[in-house]
């Protein structure tokens, strides 16, 4: 369960913040401006989302990730216009009032473009540039970090982990070809996106193998169904299961954890960093 030694990942700049990879684990707080969220935390209005984002920042989140469309299995897609209506007021307020950076969780290039113009300084694409490769160009032109999340919902794996790595390599190259700077690429193995329960568990166990890709790793396990399957618990009782995946994920190389329960996971991250990285403050 030890972190594998790897080459330094350097620094990624996002707004006024510098992510110094390897020094500590960063926490991304999830703000879903969408009543259809799988986790039960979807918000119907901008004011509630803004207050939640502010609370997460006060609780220690390093990034606030704002999304306007559900990503759960069987989700109902929304138009770019509706997604923008949901997220832009939230991003504008949070970007203007918080010192921590705001990320836009979208796979649509036009939503990303307008979100960045409104103050978002990171793009989180859960479709791995497969749905709208132009999103990489938006990130390149704006000079903002891009999270590439592996997504296998449209075709099953045949040789799971090697194919996951190849898929991420391919998407990294798409981003580089579009002009995204190497230092602005962050990878996410995409827990829950077209994977079985066993494969999701395997991702957490083998996370260190993704270090061969040479980029920081984001891990998003919070409240996900594989935790519910293992523990036989509903979505609102998966806090401890999430904490276990976060701690083990950090031991295996996670650089960012994306979570719903910020206050509790900040404590898990700090304790894990003290053990894994020797960081005690």
Backbone as CSV, one residue per row, in Angstrom:
resi,resn,N_x,N_y,N_z,CA_x,CA_y,CA_z,C_x,C_y,C_z
1,UNK,0.817,-1.202,0.000,0.000,0.000,0.000,0.854,1.257,0.000
2,UNK,2.150,1.103,-0.307,3.042,2.253,-0.326,2.940,2.986,-1.657
3,UNK,3.109,4.304,-1.594,3.161,5.105,-2.806,4.439,4.789,-3.564
4,UNK,4.318,4.587,-4.885,5.484,4.311,-5.704,6.255,5.603,-5.937
5,UNK,7.606,5.570,-5.862,8.373,6.756,-6.184,8.165,7.126,-7.646
6,UNK,8.075,8.401,-7.933,7.829,8.840,-9.298,8.553,10.153,-9.534
7,UNK,8.639,10.517,-10.801,9.268,11.782,-11.139,8.407,12.925,-10.615
8,UNK,9.050,14.044,-10.248,8.272,15.189,-9.771,7.253,15.635,-10.826
9,UNK,6.051,15.954,-10.365,4.981,16.369,-11.275,4.958,17.869,-11.502
10,UNK,5.777,18.595,-10.725,5.865,20.030,-10.922,4.721,20.790,-10.300
11,UNK,4.382,21.910,-10.916,3.375,22.834,-10.392,2.331,23.096,-11.467
12,UNK,1.077,23.116,-11.066,-0.019,23.524,-11.945,-0.647,24.774,-11.356
13,UNK,-0.741,25.812,-12.145,-1.336,27.063,-11.677,-2.797,27.125,-12.085
14,UNK,-3.629,27.541,-11.129,-5.076,27.613,-11.349,-5.587,28.864,-10.656
15,UNK,-5.911,29.878,-11.436,-6.289,31.145,-10.831,-5.138,31.705,-10.026
16,UNK,-5.409,32.047,-8.780,-4.371,32.577,-7.904,-3.670,31.489,-7.097
17,UNK,-3.981,30.239,-7.380,-3.459,29.143,-6.579,-2.440,28.321,-7.362
18,UNK,-1.453,27.807,-6.645,-0.490,26.880,-7.220,-0.676,25.509,-6.581
19,UNK,-0.867,24.505,-7.422,-0.921,23.134,-6.938,0.485,22.560,-7.039
20,UNK,1.117,22.362,-5.896,2.474,21.825,-5.846,2.362,20.324,-5.588
21,UNK,2.302,19.589,-6.674,2.011,18.160,-6.607,3.064,17.410,-5.803
22,UNK,2.572,16.568,-4.926,3.442,15.754,-4.090,3.607,16.295,-2.690
23,UNK,3.334,17.600,-2.511,3.487,18.184,-1.178,2.330,17.809,-0.269
24,UNK,1.115,17.768,-0.822,-0.052,17.382,-0.043,-1.156,16.947,-0.987
25,UNK,-2.223,16.408,-0.429,-3.389,16.022,-1.215,-4.396,17.158,-1.184
26,UNK,-4.936,17.497,-2.335,-5.903,18.589,-2.446,-7.332,18.036,-2.443
27,UNK,-8.254,18.840,-1.908,-9.652,18.420,-1.768,-10.528,19.250,-2.692
28,UNK,-11.289,18.571,-3.531,-12.254,19.219,-4.420,-13.657,18.983,-3.874
29,UNK,-14.377,20.050,-3.584,-15.741,19.956,-3.089,-16.745,20.003,-4.228
30,UNK,-17.724,19.117,-4.186,-18.701,18.963,-5.268,-19.936,19.820,-5.011
31,UNK,-20.262,20.675,-5.971,-21.493,21.466,-5.909,-22.329,21.104,-7.136
32,UNK,-23.393,20.361,-6.920,-24.277,19.918,-7.995,-25.490,20.828,-8.100
33,UNK,-25.537,21.638,-9.160,-26.716,22.488,-9.376,-27.659,21.704,-10.293
34,UNK,-28.120,20.583,-9.766,-28.911,19.657,-10.560,-29.692,18.739,-9.623
35,UNK,-31.007,18.794,-9.637,-31.797,17.964,-8.713,-31.698,16.478,-8.973
36,UNK,-31.079,16.071,-10.114,-31.014,14.658,-10.492,-29.732,13.979,-10.014
37,UNK,-28.945,14.634,-9.174,-27.670,14.070,-8.739,-27.850,12.717,-8.066
38,UNK,-26.957,11.757,-8.396,-27.054,10.407,-7.825,-26.869,10.415,-6.316
39,UNK,-26.117,11.390,-5.819,-25.703,11.372,-4.416,-26.752,11.940,-3.473
40,UNK,-27.821,12.468,-4.037,-28.862,13.036,-3.193,-28.571,14.439,-2.715
41,UNK,-27.503,15.070,-3.255,-27.139,16.403,-2.790,-27.416,17.461,-3.849
42,UNK,-28.166,17.094,-4.905,-28.439,18.052,-5.969,-29.241,19.242,-5.473
43,UNK,-28.889,20.422,-5.960,-29.513,21.657,-5.509,-30.351,22.252,-6.630
44,UNK,-31.496,22.834,-6.263,-32.425,23.349,-7.258,-32.157,24.802,-7.630
45,UNK,-31.465,25.539,-6.791,-31.331,26.969,-7.059,-29.912,27.462,-6.820
46,UNK,-29.590,28.582,-7.465,-28.235,29.132,-7.416,-27.833,29.538,-6.010
47,UNK,-28.745,30.138,-5.263,-28.387,30.625,-3.922,-27.948,29.488,-3.008
48,UNK,-28.646,28.366,-3.071,-28.258,27.217,-2.244,-26.889,26.699,-2.658
49,UNK,-26.631,26.673,-3.967,-25.341,26.203,-4.468,-24.218,27.141,-4.046
50,UNK,-24.474,28.426,-4.100,-23.470,29.418,-3.693,-23.142,29.266,-2.214
51,UNK,-24.159,29.105,-1.398,-23.922,28.933,0.032,-23.151,27.649,0.312
52,UNK,-23.463,26.592,-0.430,-22.745,25.340,-0.233,-21.284,25.506,-0.638
53,UNK,-21.027,26.166,-1.749,-19.657,26.405,-2.177,-18.868,27.203,-1.157
54,UNK,-19.476,28.216,-0.597,-18.813,29.022,0.436,-18.534,28.182,1.677
55,UNK,-19.490,27.342,2.041,-19.293,26.483,3.217,-18.150,25.505,2.987
56,UNK,-18.095,24.928,1.797,-17.008,23.994,1.484,-15.649,24.682,1.567
57,UNK,-15.567,25.912,1.059,-14.301,26.644,1.130,-13.915,26.888,2.583
58,UNK,-14.894,27.241,3.404,-14.616,27.474,4.828,-14.198,26.190,5.532
59,UNK,-14.691,25.039,5.036,-14.357,23.744,5.645,-13.013,23.195,5.166
60,UNK,-12.402,23.876,4.219,-11.063,23.460,3.808,-10.912,22.958,2.391
61,UNK,-11.959,23.064,1.566,-11.830,22.642,0.171,-10.814,23.523,-0.549
62,UNK,-10.034,22.917,-1.427,-9.047,23.645,-2.219,-9.587,24.048,-3.578
63,UNK,-10.635,23.375,-4.028,-11.278,23.636,-5.310,-12.769,23.413,-5.121
64,UNK,-13.584,24.232,-5.777,-15.028,24.024,-5.793,-15.415,23.636,-7.210
65,UNK,-15.985,22.440,-7.375,-16.340,21.910,-8.697,-17.844,22.042,-8.902
66,UNK,-18.233,22.906,-9.834,-19.648,23.212,-10.070,-20.125,22.490,-11.323
67,UNK,-21.199,21.708,-11.181,-21.766,20.986,-12.316,-23.253,21.231,-12.441
68,UNK,-23.754,21.219,-13.674,-25.174,21.488,-13.909,-25.910,20.366,-14.590
69,UNK,-25.255,19.197,-14.740,-25.913,18.045,-15.346,-25.505,16.786,-14.595
70,UNK,-26.463,15.937,-14.314,-26.176,14.683,-13.619,-25.266,13.802,-14.459
71,UNK,-24.416,13.033,-13.778,-23.566,12.054,-14.468,-23.874,10.626,-14.029
72,UNK,-24.974,10.445,-13.288,-25.305,9.097,-12.831,-25.687,8.221,-14.016
73,UNK,-25.568,6.882,-13.880,-26.015,5.994,-14.954,-27.479,6.243,-15.290
74,UNK,-27.788,6.335,-16.582,-29.154,6.582,-17.005,-29.596,8.020,-16.874
75,UNK,-28.645,8.948,-16.697,-28.992,10.356,-16.522,-29.701,10.908,-17.754
76,UNK,-30.513,11.937,-17.531,-31.185,12.624,-18.622,-30.355,13.838,-19.026
77,UNK,-29.821,13.844,-20.236,-29.001,14.986,-20.668,-29.817,16.277,-20.676
78,UNK,-29.130,17.379,-20.429,-29.764,18.686,-20.539,-29.040,19.466,-21.626
79,UNK,-29.715,20.459,-22.169,-29.111,21.264,-23.227,-28.003,22.144,-22.655
80,UNK,-27.130,22.610,-23.531,-26.085,23.537,-23.099,-26.705,24.795,-22.510
81,UNK,-27.801,25.247,-23.091,-28.467,26.457,-22.594,-28.961,26.276,-21.167
82,UNK,-29.570,25.117,-20.881,-30.060,24.854,-19.528,-28.900,24.696,-18.555
83,UNK,-27.857,24.009,-18.997,-26.691,23.828,-18.132,-26.078,25.188,-17.781
84,UNK,-25.969,26.069,-18.761,-25.416,27.404,-18.518,-26.312,28.205,-17.573
85,UNK,-27.619,28.062,-17.744,-28.547,28.780,-16.862,-28.337,28.373,-15.415
86,UNK,-28.025,27.104,-15.199,-27.834,26.596,-13.841,-26.488,27.027,-13.248
87,UNK,-25.420,26.941,-14.040,-24.083,27.081,-13.444,-23.498,28.485,-13.473
88,UNK,-23.834,29.286,-14.479,-23.159,30.581,-14.598,-23.346,31.496,-13.390
89,UNK,-24.566,31.643,-12.859,-24.705,32.522,-11.680,-23.889,32.021,-10.487
90,UNK,-23.782,30.711,-10.355,-23.026,30.132,-9.239,-21.531,30.385,-9.420
91,UNK,-21.047,30.143,-10.616,-19.623,30.344,-10.882,-19.239,31.804,-10.723
92,UNK,-20.046,32.700,-11.261,-19.737,34.129,-11.167,-19.606,34.581,-9.714
93,UNK,-20.555,34.158,-8.883,-20.518,34.561,-7.474,-19.356,33.929,-6.734
94,UNK,-19.186,32.631,-6.897,-18.124,31.947,-6.160,-16.752,32.439,-6.599
95,UNK,-16.560,32.605,-7.898,-15.266,33.074,-8.390,-14.973,34.484,-7.892
96,UNK,-16.026,35.271,-7.717,-15.837,36.644,-7.269,-15.658,36.791,-5.770
97,UNK,-16.117,35.790,-5.004,-16.133,35.933,-3.554,-15.209,34.977,-2.815
98,UNK,-14.681,33.967,-3.499,-13.814,32.996,-2.833,-12.369,33.154,-3.286
99,UNK,-11.459,32.773,-2.409,-10.043,32.786,-2.778,-9.619,31.473,-3.427
100,UNK,-10.401,30.401,-3.232,-10.056,29.115,-3.843,-10.617,29.072,-5.265
101,UNK,-9.968,28.326,-6.166,-10.429,28.276,-7.557,-11.737,27.517,-7.718
102,UNK,-12.455,27.872,-8.788,-13.720,27.228,-9.140,-13.518,26.452,-10.440
103,UNK,-14.019,25.228,-10.449,-13.933,24.356,-11.619,-15.326,24.176,-12.215
104,UNK,-15.384,23.992,-13.533,-16.647,23.670,-14.191,-16.635,22.196,-14.588
105,UNK,-17.634,21.474,-14.141,-17.797,20.045,-14.430,-18.733,19.934,-15.633
106,UNK,-18.154,19.753,-16.823,-18.960,19.670,-18.040,-18.181,18.936,-19.118
107,UNK,-18.902,18.376,-20.087,-18.251,17.791,-21.257,-18.575,18.576,-22.523
108,UNK,-19.261,19.703,-22.375,-19.660,20.524,-23.519,-18.720,21.722,-23.655
109,UNK,-18.140,21.896,-24.844,-17.158,22.961,-25.028,-17.759,24.345,-24.849
110,UNK,-18.994,24.547,-25.286,-19.584,25.880,-25.155,-19.867,26.222,-23.697
111,UNK,-20.291,25.231,-22.924,-20.496,25.461,-21.491,-19.159,25.791,-20.839
112,UNK,-18.132,25.038,-21.185,-16.808,25.309,-20.620,-16.321,26.704,-20.986
113,UNK,-16.511,27.102,-22.244,-16.046,28.409,-22.695,-16.699,29.543,-21.893
114,UNK,-18.008,29.466,-21.740,-18.701,30.536,-21.017,-18.427,30.467,-19.513
115,UNK,-18.235,29.266,-18.991,-17.927,29.124,-17.564,-16.568,29.738,-17.247
116,UNK,-15.588,29.508,-18.127,-14.269,30.106,-17.931,-14.354,31.620,-18.011
117,UNK,-15.142,32.121,-18.952,-15.328,33.575,-19.061,-15.980,34.145,-17.805
118,UNK,-16.801,33.313,-17.129,-17.487,33.762,-15.909,-16.612,33.645,-14.666
119,UNK,-15.436,33.007,-14.794,-14.538,32.937,-13.646,-14.002,31.567,-13.300
120,UNK,-14.511,30.509,-13.928,-13.957,29.179,-13.670,-12.526,29.119,-14.193
121,UNK,-11.651,28.460,-13.450,-10.252,28.388,-13.900,-9.757,26.945,-13.958
122,UNK,-10.699,26.010,-14.108,-10.372,24.603,-14.306,-11.568,23.956,-14.996
123,UNK,-11.299,22.985,-15.876,-12.360,22.265,-16.575,-12.256,20.784,-16.214
124,UNK,-13.380,20.195,-15.826,-13.442,18.786,-15.436,-14.360,18.056,-16.408
125,UNK,-13.763,17.270,-17.308,-14.522,16.582,-18.352,-14.681,15.106,-18.013
126,UNK,-15.892,14.702,-17.656,-16.129,13.309,-17.270,-16.280,12.383,-18.475
127,UNK,-16.199,12.923,-19.691,-16.292,12.079,-20.889,-14.963,11.967,-21.624
128,UNK,-13.854,12.352,-20.964,-12.513,12.027,-21.451,-12.243,12.578,-22.859
129,UNK,-12.884,13.723,-23.183,-12.744,14.369,-24.497,-13.359,13.534,-25.622
130,UNK,-14.161,12.526,-25.269,-14.775,11.663,-26.279,-16.065,12.268,-26.844
131,UNK,-16.818,12.981,-26.010,-18.078,13.558,-26.464,-17.862,14.846,-27.253
132,UNK,-16.934,15.676,-26.802,-16.698,16.974,-27.432,-15.216,17.318,-27.322
133,UNK,-14.398,16.815,-28.277,-12.952,17.064,-28.220,-12.588,18.547,-28.263
134,UNK,-13.525,19.404,-28.746,-13.241,20.845,-28.795,-13.038,21.431,-27.405
135,UNK,-13.472,20.705,-26.399,-13.286,21.165,-25.027,-11.801,21.347,-24.706
136,UNK,-10.955,20.498,-25.298,-9.511,20.626,-25.080,-8.995,21.949,-25.633
137,UNK,-9.555,22.374,-26.748,-9.143,23.643,-27.332,-9.541,24.806,-26.434
138,UNK,-10.706,24.705,-25.800,-11.130,25.736,-24.852,-10.119,25.853,-23.714
139,UNK,-9.720,24.697,-23.173,-8.739,24.699,-22.083,-7.411,25.282,-22.553
140,UNK,-6.995,24.923,-23.776,-5.720,25.412,-24.305,-5.746,26.922,-24.491
141,UNK,-6.818,27.427,-25.089,-6.907,28.867,-25.350,-6.974,29.676,-24.065
142,UNK,-7.642,29.115,-23.044,-7.775,29.828,-21.763,-6.571,29.614,-20.858
143,UNK,-5.761,28.595,-21.179,-4.606,28.292,-20.339,-4.978,27.774,-18.967
144,UNK,-6.080,26.993,-18.905,-6.551,26.486,-17.611,-6.320,24.983,-17.519
145,UNK,-6.184,24.439,-16.304,-6.034,22.993,-16.141,-7.260,22.237,-16.638
146,UNK,-7.008,21.037,-17.169,-8.050,20.173,-17.701,-7.969,18.811,-17.029
147,UNK,-9.067,18.396,-16.407,-9.155,17.061,-15.821,-9.773,16.134,-16.858
148,UNK,-9.059,15.059,-17.167,-9.524,14.070,-18.143,-9.941,12.823,-17.372
149,UNK,-11.253,12.555,-17.336,-11.782,11.423,-16.579,-12.101,10.269,-17.524
150,UNK,-11.485,9.118,-17.299,-11.712,7.962,-18.167,-13.164,7.520,-18.085
151,UNK,-13.775,7.314,-19.233,-15.191,6.953,-19.284,-15.375,5.807,-20.265
152,UNK,-15.965,4.718,-19.774,-16.114,3.510,-20.582,-17.578,3.126,-20.745
153,UNK,-18.477,4.075,-20.605,-19.899,3.727,-20.621,-20.398,3.267,-21.985
154,UNK,-19.705,3.605,-23.052,-20.218,3.272,-24.374,-19.668,1.961,-24.926
155,UNK,-18.682,1.363,-24.255,-18.143,0.067,-24.703,-17.472,-0.620,-23.536
156,UNK,-17.669,-1.938,-23.388,-17.097,-2.652,-22.240,-15.595,-2.877,-22.406
157,UNK,-14.911,-3.051,-21.282,-13.495,-3.425,-21.312,-13.352,-4.900,-21.678
158,UNK,-12.238,-5.227,-22.322,-11.873,-6.620,-22.560,-10.678,-7.012,-21.701
159,UNK,-9.751,-6.079,-21.545,-8.577,-6.288,-20.695,-8.471,-5.036,-19.832
160,UNK,-9.132,-5.055,-18.704,-9.501,-3.847,-17.966,-8.386,-2.829,-17.755
161,UNK,-7.430,-3.108,-16.894,-6.510,-2.053,-16.482,-5.595,-1.581,-17.612
162,UNK,-5.041,-2.487,-18.415,-4.246,-1.994,-19.552,-5.050,-1.100,-20.490
163,UNK,-6.322,-1.441,-20.731,-7.152,-0.630,-21.615,-7.468,0.720,-20.986
164,UNK,-7.660,0.755,-19.677,-7.896,2.022,-18.988,-6.705,2.963,-19.180
165,UNK,-5.497,2.422,-19.025,-4.287,3.239,-19.177,-4.129,3.711,-20.615
166,UNK,-4.375,2.822,-21.581,-4.277,3.199,-22.989,-5.283,4.295,-23.324
167,UNK,-6.487,4.176,-22.791,-7.526,5.172,-23.035,-7.100,6.539,-22.518
168,UNK,-6.559,6.575,-21.309,-6.092,7.846,-20.758,-4.925,8.408,-21.571
169,UNK,-4.008,7.547,-21.996,-2.897,8.004,-22.837,-3.416,8.659,-24.112
170,UNK,-4.407,8.023,-24.718,-4.975,8.544,-25.958,-5.599,9.919,-25.727
171,UNK,-6.320,10.066,-24.629,-6.982,11.339,-24.348,-5.979,12.425,-23.968
172,UNK,-4.916,12.038,-23.272,-3.846,12.994,-22.982,-3.271,13.527,-24.286
173,UNK,-3.077,12.643,-25.261,-2.519,13.079,-26.546,-3.483,14.012,-27.277
174,UNK,-4.785,13.741,-27.196,-5.778,14.637,-27.790,-5.644,16.033,-27.187
175,UNK,-5.490,16.078,-25.870,-5.337,17.366,-25.195,-4.058,18.073,-25.632
176,UNK,-2.962,17.343,-25.692,-1.687,17.942,-26.107,-1.761,18.442,-27.553
177,UNK,-2.388,17.662,-28.419,-2.519,18.066,-29.820,-3.357,19.337,-29.961
178,UNK,-4.277,19.544,-29.027,-5.108,20.752,-29.056,-4.382,21.963,-28.468
179,UNK,-3.222,21.717,-27.877,-2.449,22.830,-27.338,-2.484,22.975,-25.834
180,UNK,-3.084,22.011,-25.133,-3.095,22.064,-23.667,-1.676,21.810,-23.166
181,UNK,-1.229,22.642,-22.260,0.111,22.491,-21.710,0.178,21.228,-20.853
182,UNK,1.322,20.535,-20.940,1.525,19.312,-20.164,1.238,19.531,-18.685
183,UNK,1.666,20.666,-18.149,1.485,20.950,-16.720,0.026,21.173,-16.356
184,UNK,-0.842,21.367,-17.348,-2.267,21.625,-17.085,-3.145,20.391,-17.244
185,UNK,-2.544,19.227,-17.425,-3.325,17.997,-17.584,-3.354,17.222,-16.267
186,UNK,-4.557,16.873,-15.833,-4.791,16.059,-14.640,-5.615,14.854,-15.081
187,UNK,-5.299,13.677,-14.576,-6.032,12.474,-14.998,-6.896,11.925,-13.867
188,UNK,-7.977,11.278,-14.273,-8.935,10.681,-13.339,-9.316,9.317,-13.913
189,UNK,-9.136,8.224,-13.168,-9.474,6.904,-13.699,-10.963,6.672,-13.903
190,UNK,-11.798,7.594,-13.454,-13.221,7.510,-13.751,-13.961,6.416,-13.016
191,UNK,-13.785,6.365,-11.692,-14.529,5.397,-10.881,-16.030,5.569,-11.132
192,UNK,-16.696,4.471,-11.470,-18.138,4.503,-11.669,-18.582,4.761,-13.097
193,UNK,-17.661,5.138,-13.971,-18.038,5.465,-15.343,-17.758,4.276,-16.266
194,UNK,-18.720,3.361,-16.322,-18.595,2.200,-17.186,-17.757,1.086,-16.603
195,UNK,-17.624,1.053,-15.263,-16.852,0.004,-14.599,-17.758,-0.836,-13.706
196,UNK,-17.388,-2.088,-13.525,-18.100,-2.951,-12.594,-17.663,-2.631,-11.166
197,UNK,-18.367,-3.193,-10.193,-17.979,-3.027,-8.790,-16.540,-3.506,-8.588
198,UNK,-16.224,-4.660,-9.131,-14.880,-5.222,-8.970,-13.824,-4.335,-9.615
199,UNK,-14.135,-3.757,-10.765,-13.187,-2.881,-11.443,-12.969,-1.584,-10.672
200,UNK,-14.025,-1.052,-10.075,-13.880,0.158,-9.264,-12.994,-0.093,-8.048
201,UNK,-13.181,-1.232,-7.410,-12.318,-1.599,-6.283,-10.877,-1.742,-6.754
202,UNK,-10.712,-2.350,-7.919,-9.372,-2.564,-8.465,-8.674,-1.240,-8.768
203,UNK,-9.429,-0.244,-9.222,-8.835,1.074,-9.482,-8.192,1.629,-8.228
204,UNK,-8.913,1.591,-7.122,-8.361,2.128,-5.870,-7.131,1.330,-5.450
205,UNK,-7.192,0.015,-5.599,-6.078,-0.845,-5.203,-4.849,-0.641,-6.072
206,UNK,-5.046,-0.371,-7.370,-3.929,-0.290,-8.324,-3.646,1.139,-8.780
207,UNK,-4.132,2.102,-8.043,-4.032,3.500,-8.474,-2.589,3.913,-8.773
208,UNK,-1.649,3.396,-8.010,-0.241,3.780,-8.190,0.264,3.489,-9.592
209,UNK,-0.343,2.522,-10.281,0.104,2.187,-11.628,-0.141,3.314,-12.617
210,UNK,-1.080,4.204,-12.299,-1.352,5.334,-13.181,-0.245,6.386,-13.128
211,UNK,0.648,6.271,-12.144,1.761,7.215,-12.054,2.668,7.129,-13.277
212,UNK,2.601,6.006,-14.005,3.414,5.878,-15.221,3.015,6.908,-16.276
213,UNK,1.822,7.481,-16.157,1.359,8.485,-17.114,1.965,9.854,-16.851
214,UNK,2.567,10.030,-15.683,3.311,11.246,-15.417,2.498,12.475,-15.098
215,UNK,1.223,12.289,-14.767,0.385,13.444,-14.428,-0.308,13.224,-13.083
216,UNK,-0.703,14.325,-12.411,-1.415,14.192,-11.139,-2.706,13.398,-11.314
217,UNK,-3.084,12.691,-10.247,-4.261,11.828,-10.296,-5.366,12.377,-9.400
218,UNK,-6.543,12.529,-9.978,-7.744,12.850,-9.204,-8.519,11.556,-8.981
219,UNK,-8.986,11.354,-7.756,-9.789,10.180,-7.430,-11.164,10.631,-6.948
220,UNK,-12.204,10.143,-7.619,-13.568,10.507,-7.253,-14.391,9.283,-6.897
221,UNK,-14.363,8.914,-5.634,-15.105,7.731,-5.173,-16.310,8.101,-4.318
222,UNK,-16.462,9.356,-3.980,-17.397,9.789,-2.940,-18.823,9.287,-3.160
223,UNK,-19.320,8.531,-2.175,-20.702,8.046,-2.127,-21.091,7.136,-3.295
224,UNK,-20.144,6.665,-4.080,-20.502,5.960,-5.306,-21.049,4.564,-5.038
225,UNK,-21.697,4.021,-6.083,-22.500,2.815,-5.890,-21.662,1.594,-5.514
226,UNK,-20.399,1.535,-5.932,-19.593,0.368,-5.565,-19.388,0.309,-4.061
227,UNK,-19.349,1.475,-3.394,-19.272,1.499,-1.935,-20.570,0.959,-1.345
228,UNK,-21.681,1.401,-1.912,-22.971,0.896,-1.453,-23.109,-0.596,-1.657
229,UNK,-22.557,-1.093,-2.754,-22.636,-2.537,-3.032,-21.801,-3.325,-2.026
230,UNK,-20.581,-2.874,-1.774,-19.707,-3.585,-0.846,-20.284,-3.590,0.563
231,UNK,-20.805,-2.438,0.995,-21.286,-2.299,2.372,-22.786,-2.535,2.518
232,UNK,-23.481,-2.683,1.390,-24.937,-2.833,1.403,-25.587,-1.659,2.138
233,UNK,-25.238,-0.445,1.687,-25.743,0.765,2.326,-26.259,1.756,1.289
234,UNK,-27.308,2.520,1.637,-27.805,3.551,0.725,-26.824,4.717,0.633
235,UNK,-27.098,5.609,-0.314,-26.157,6.680,-0.635,-25.868,7.601,0.544
236,UNK,-26.833,7.782,1.433,-26.628,8.717,2.548,-25.907,8.075,3.741
237,UNK,-25.458,6.817,3.577,-24.731,6.143,4.659,-23.363,5.631,4.198
238,UNK,-22.758,6.313,3.251,-21.503,5.840,2.671,-20.300,6.680,3.084
239,UNK,-20.425,7.425,4.163,-19.342,8.307,4.599,-18.087,7.521,4.966
240,UNK,-18.246,6.493,5.793,-17.077,5.724,6.228,-16.451,4.963,5.061
241,UNK,-17.290,4.427,4.180,-16.766,3.740,3.004,-15.985,4.688,2.105
242,UNK,-16.518,5.896,1.936,-15.791,6.909,1.170,-14.463,7.231,1.831
243,UNK,-14.475,7.388,3.147,-13.240,7.713,3.876,-12.175,6.642,3.658
244,UNK,-12.591,5.375,3.646,-11.630,4.290,3.418,-11.004,4.393,2.037
245,UNK,-11.827,4.671,1.021,-11.286,4.779,-0.337,-10.378,5.989,-0.480
246,UNK,-10.703,7.075,0.201,-9.863,8.280,0.152,-8.501,8.002,0.786
247,UNK,-8.505,7.397,1.962,-7.241,7.122,2.653,-6.369,6.165,1.848
248,UNK,-6.970,5.079,1.344,-6.194,4.115,0.566,-5.768,4.725,-0.764
249,UNK,-6.632,5.542,-1.345,-6.283,6.224,-2.585,-5.077,7.132,-2.416
250,UNK,-5.011,7.850,-1.303,-3.860,8.715,-1.037,-2.601,7.874,-0.861
251,UNK,-2.708,6.767,-0.146,-1.560,5.872,0.024,-1.067,5.349,-1.319
252,UNK,-1.978,5.245,-2.278,-1.625,4.694,-3.587,-1.381,5.759,-4.646
253,UNK,-1.347,7.024,-4.255,-0.915,8.031,-5.216,-1.887,9.112,-5.601
254,UNK,-3.085,9.196,-5.008,-4.016,10.259,-5.365,-3.448,11.624,-4.982
255,UNK,-3.616,12.579,-5.879,-3.169,13.954,-5.634,-4.327,14.893,-5.314
256,UNK,-5.519,14.559,-5.814,-6.752,15.304,-5.520,-7.826,14.280,-5.210
257,UNK,-8.671,14.555,-4.225,-9.858,13.735,-3.999,-11.088,14.622,-4.154
258,UNK,-12.050,14.113,-4.899,-13.278,14.865,-5.192,-14.384,14.300,-4.296
259,UNK,-14.975,15.149,-3.421,-15.833,14.637,-2.357,-17.074,15.499,-2.145
260,UNK,-18.099,14.873,-1.564,-19.316,15.579,-1.161,-19.230,16.089,0.272
261,UNK,-18.595,15.306,1.144,-18.555,15.609,2.578,-17.208,16.243,2.909
262,UNK,-17.104,17.542,2.655,-15.805,18.203,2.682,-15.184,18.216,4.074
263,UNK,-15.912,18.637,5.076,-15.327,18.776,6.416,-14.729,17.456,6.891
264,UNK,-15.475,16.374,6.721,-15.008,15.068,7.189,-13.823,14.573,6.357
265,UNK,-13.881,14.771,5.042,-12.810,14.265,4.182,-11.538,15.095,4.295
266,UNK,-11.657,16.373,4.637,-10.457,17.177,4.900,-9.688,16.564,6.074
267,UNK,-10.398,16.093,7.085,-9.728,15.447,8.227,-9.066,14.142,7.793
268,UNK,-9.771,13.361,6.984,-9.198,12.110,6.490,-7.935,12.395,5.677
269,UNK,-7.994,13.406,4.830,-6.846,13.768,3.996,-5.667,14.210,4.851
270,UNK,-5.916,15.033,5.843,-4.813,15.525,6.681,-4.153,14.389,7.451
271,UNK,-4.950,13.474,7.955,-4.382,12.339,8.685,-3.618,11.423,7.732
272,UNK,-4.191,11.185,6.571,-3.521,10.335,5.580,-2.211,10.962,5.128
273,UNK,-2.218,12.270,4.893,-0.989,12.951,4.490,0.076,12.885,5.576
274,UNK,-0.345,12.957,6.834,0.620,12.866,7.919,1.335,11.516,7.900
275,UNK,0.592,10.464,7.583,1.163,9.119,7.552,1.938,8.872,6.257
276,UNK,1.330,9.200,5.139,1.879,8.837,3.835,2.983,9.792,3.395
277,UNK,2.760,11.084,3.599,3.715,12.082,3.118,4.599,12.639,4.233
278,UNK,4.292,12.279,5.483,5.038,12.850,6.598,4.745,14.316,6.805
279,UNK,3.528,14.738,6.393,3.143,16.144,6.529,2.227,16.281,7.723
280,UNK,2.691,16.972,8.766,1.971,17.001,10.043,1.272,18.322,10.315
281,UNK,1.211,19.222,9.357,0.520,20.506,9.598,-0.166,20.961,8.338
